[in-house]
């Protein structure tokens, strides 16, 4: 599946999907890490809510009609207490777009992650132009040499652009590698509970990695497969600091705000 995702990114690049040269919402990147720590200080759960309309594992999650839907969805998420927004910009399999991101960026001032399969600096240029605060770098892609350069190159280029990074790991070796690196003070480490080969979910991925390796001062985001407060409590006890949740929130449709509020305000 990872090779298919990478192929789709290169296909999108060839189609000019990331040509956002006429758009300039660039600003000093907001710190999602700071927001997460602020939530923890208030005994609230930091949730990064994800706006995605389709996924490889679920197919269509929510039908989208117009830009008003995008603004309404993002506002409901923020109303519920989202610490940040993750917005899919990958067209294929996720039904995302750069325009979706821009529409939402125009109506919110909280930290935003451009969620995509990053394989080219062209996408990082796009992220800066559309006002992203964070970009996602999936370590598996770089370990398999599927991108136009190594992880260090992309990290350096993102730093040059003033973009913060969410590094995503799936396996022990990836987690060990990123823990040894010199992360910027606003960068985050995401542990994805989904196997990118067969798309199966296992929340113990986060638990096992945090049990085996000390996270130090790093802020850890547990990603994928999280649907309820019990799972969040379980992952928090393991050492996860924040949670990226998309499908289970998007599926609520008319009750998005209530779903987010339920997860943010978990009783200790």
C-alpha positions in Angstrom: 0.0 0.0 0.0 2.8 2.5 0.8 4.1 2.2 -2.7 0.7 2.9 -4.1 0.4 6.0 -1.8 3.7 7.2 -3.0 2.8 6.7 -6.7 -0.4 8.7 -6.1 1.6 11.6 -4.7 3.9 11.6 -7.7 0.9 11.4 -10.0 -0.6 14.4 -8.2 2.6 16.4 -8.6 2.7 15.6 -12.3 -0.9 16.9 -12.5 0.1 20.2 -10.9 -2.1 19.7 -7.9 0.5 21.3 -5.6 1.0 24.4 -7.7 -0.1 27.0 -5.2 2.1 29.8 -6.4 -0.8 32.2 -6.7 -1.8 31.6 -3.0 0.2 33.1 -0.2 -1.1 32.5 3.3 2.4 32.0 4.7 2.9 33.0 8.3 5.1 32.2 11.2 4.2 28.6 12.0 1.9 28.1 15.0 3.1 25.6 17.6 0.8 22.6 18.0 3.3 21.2 20.6 2.7 24.3 22.8 -1.1 23.9 22.4 -0.8 20.3 23.4 1.1 21.2 26.6 -1.4 23.9 27.4 -4.3 21.4 27.1 -2.4 19.0 29.4 -1.9 21.7 32.0 -5.7 22.3 32.0 -6.3 18.5 32.4 -7.9 18.4 28.9 -7.1 15.8 26.2 -5.3 17.3 23.2 -7.2 16.1 20.1 -6.0 16.8 16.6 -9.1 16.4 14.5 -8.7 15.2 10.9 -10.8 16.4 8.0 -10.9 13.6 5.5 -13.7 12.4 3.3 -12.3 9.0 2.2 -9.6 6.6 3.2 -8.0 3.4 1.7 -9.4 1.3 4.5 -13.0 2.8 4.8 -13.7 4.1 1.4 -16.2 7.1 1.5 -16.5 8.4 5.1 -18.5 11.5 4.4 -20.0 13.0 1.1 -18.9 16.5 0.5 -21.0 19.0 -1.4 -19.5 22.5 -1.2 -17.0 24.7 0.6 -19.6 25.7 3.3 -19.4 22.1 4.5 -15.6 22.5 5.0 -16.0 25.6 7.1 -18.9 24.2 9.1 -17.0 21.0 9.9 -13.8 22.8 11.0 -15.8 25.2 13.1 -17.7 22.3 14.8 -14.4 20.6 15.5 -12.9 23.8 17.1 -16.2 24.4 19.0 -15.8 20.9 20.5 -12.2 21.8 21.6 -9.8 20.5 19.0 -6.2 21.5 19.7 -5.4 21.4 16.0 -6.7 20.5 12.6 -5.3 17.9 10.2 -6.5 18.4 6.6 -6.0 15.9 3.8 -4.6 17.4 0.6 -4.1 14.0 -1.2 -6.6 13.7 -4.0 -6.4 9.9 -4.6 -7.9 7.5 -2.1 -8.5 10.4 0.4 -10.6 12.8 -1.7 -8.6 15.7 -0.3 -7.3 18.8 -2.0 -5.1 21.9 -1.5 -8.2 24.0 -2.0 -9.9 22.3 1.0 -6.9 23.3 3.1 -7.0 26.9 1.8 -10.7 27.2 2.5 -10.3 26.1 6.1 -7.1 28.1 6.6 -9.1 31.2 5.7 -11.5 30.6 8.6 -9.3 29.4 11.4 -6.3 30.5 13.4 -5.4 27.3 15.3 -2.5 25.1 14.2 -3.0 23.2 11.0 -1.3 20.1 9.6 -1.1 19.5 5.8 -1.7 15.8 5.8 -0.3 14.2 2.7 2.2 11.6 1.5 5.2 13.9 1.2 7.8 12.8 -1.4 8.9 16.0 -3.0 10.0 19.5 -2.0 7.3 20.7 -4.3 4.8 19.7 -1.7 6.7 21.6 1.0 6.6 24.7 -1.1 2.9 24.2 -1.4 2.5 23.7 2.4 4.2 27.0 3.0 2.2 28.9 0.5 -1.2 27.6 1.8 -0.4 28.5 5.4 0.4 25.1 6.9 2.0 25.0 10.3 2.9 21.4 10.1 3.8 18.8 7.5 3.9 15.0 7.8 7.1 13.1 7.1 6.5 9.3 7.1 9.8 7.7 8.0 8.9 4.4 6.2 8.9 6.3 2.9 12.4 7.6 3.5 13.7 4.3 4.8 12.6 2.7 1.6 14.1 5.5 -0.5 10.8 6.2 -2.1 11.0 10.0 -1.9 13.2 12.6 -3.8 15.8 12.6 -1.1 16.4 11.4 2.4 14.8 12.4 5.7 17.6 14.8 6.6 17.2 16.6 3.3 13.4 17.0 3.8 13.9 18.1 7.4 16.4 20.7 6.4 14.2 22.0 3.6 11.1 22.2 6.0 13.2 24.1 8.5 14.3 26.5 5.9 10.7 27.1 5.0 9.7 27.6 8.6 7.5 24.6 8.7 7.1 22.4 11.8 7.2 18.6 11.4 5.1 15.7 12.6 7.4 12.7 12.1 5.4 9.5 11.7 6.7 6.1 12.8 5.2 2.6 12.6 8.0 0.3 13.8 10.6 0.0 16.6 13.6 0.9 14.4 11.9 4.1 13.2 11.0 5.1 16.7 14.6 4.5 17.9 16.0 6.5 15.0 13.7 9.6 15.5 14.4 9.6 19.3 18.1 9.9 18.5 17.6 12.8 16.1 17.7 16.5 17.0 14.1 17.6 16.7 13.2 21.3 16.7 11.4 22.4 19.8 8.0 22.6 18.0 8.3 19.2 16.2 6.2 16.2 17.1 6.5 12.4 16.9 3.5 10.5 15.7 3.1 6.8 16.3 0.7 5.3 13.7 -1.3 2.3 14.9 -2.1 1.3 11.4 0.0 -1.2 9.4 0.6 0.5 6.1 0.9 -2.9 4.3 -2.4 -4.5 5.2 -4.1 -1.4 6.8 -4.9 -3.3 10.0 -5.2 -1.4 13.3 -3.4 -2.3 16.5 -3.4 0.2 19.4 -0.7 -1.8 21.1 1.8 -0.4 18.6 1.8 2.9 20.6 1.7 1.1 23.9 4.6 -1.2 23.1 6.9 1.4 21.7 6.4 3.8 24.7 6.8 1.0 27.1 10.1 -0.1 25.6 11.6 3.3 24.9 11.7 6.5 27.0 10.2 9.3 25.0 12.2 11.9 26.9 10.9 15.5 26.5 9.3 14.6 23.1 5.6 15.0 22.6 4.0 11.9 21.2 0.9 11.8 19.1 -1.0 8.5 18.8 -2.6 8.1 15.4 -5.2 5.9 13.8 -8.0 3.6 15.1 -9.0 5.7 18.1 -12.7 5.8 18.6 -13.6 6.3 22.3 -12.5 7.6 25.6 -11.5 4.3 27.0 -8.9 3.9 24.3 -7.6 7.4 25.0 -7.2 6.6 28.7 -5.4 3.4 27.8 -3.0 5.3 25.4 -2.5 8.2 27.9 -1.5 5.7 30.6 1.1 4.3 28.1 2.6 7.8 27.7 0.8 9.2 24.6 0.4 13.0 24.9 -2.1 13.8 22.1 -4.3 11.9 19.6 -4.9 12.4 15.9 -8.5 11.3 15.2 -10.3 11.5 11.9 -12.7 8.7 10.9 -14.7 8.3 14.1 -15.3 12.1 14.3 -16.1 12.6 10.6 -18.6 9.7 10.8 -20.6 11.7 13.4 -21.7 14.2 10.7 -24.2 16.3 12.6 -22.7 15.6 16.0 -19.0 16.4 15.3 -18.8 19.1 18.0 -20.3 16.8 20.7 -18.0 13.9 19.7 -14.9 16.1 20.0 -16.1 17.6 23.3 -16.6 14.1 24.7 -13.1 13.1 23.9 -11.4 16.4 25.0 -13.2 16.4 28.4 -12.5 12.9 29.6 -12.9 12.6 33.4 -9.5 11.9 35.0 
